[in-house]
Amino acid sequence: MSQHDRDLERRARELYLRASRDVDPATAGRLRAARRTALAAPHESAARRMMLPAGAFAVVALASLMLWQPGAAPPAAPPAVMQSADTEATDLPPDPDSADPALYQNLQFYSWLAYNDTQPSAAHK
């Protein structure tokens, strides 16, 4: 320790002792309580420091278990069968990008046709 550090420490002690003599008892009690709380805090933070690595380990373990699943079943159908199932007709209209533009010219006709197809007509009875 250098001479400058010793002088600084001695000066700090003198200021502390002079200031502590002028403190009223209520303030001194609050200061002592704050000191006890501050000294007790490192014990709590040690538990928190242990929780962070434990939590990280748990997350890594869960992620690895989700990615690695032993005995996982192979896909139900080969890709060729899946592709043919995708190309089958569905009840959904085609995408506008892949549909024929002529389909969109007579939308009122298609609406009328769909409405009349579901309504029973007198000719069919």
QUIHUJO-V368404 format. One record per helix or strand of 2 or more residues. SS is the DSSP state (h for helix, s for strand). FROM is the first residue (numbers start at 1). TO is the last residue. If there is no record, write none. Layout:
{{SS	FROM	TO} {SS	FROM	TO}}
This chain:
{{h	3	21} {h	25	67} {h	79	87} {h	101	104} {h	107	118}}
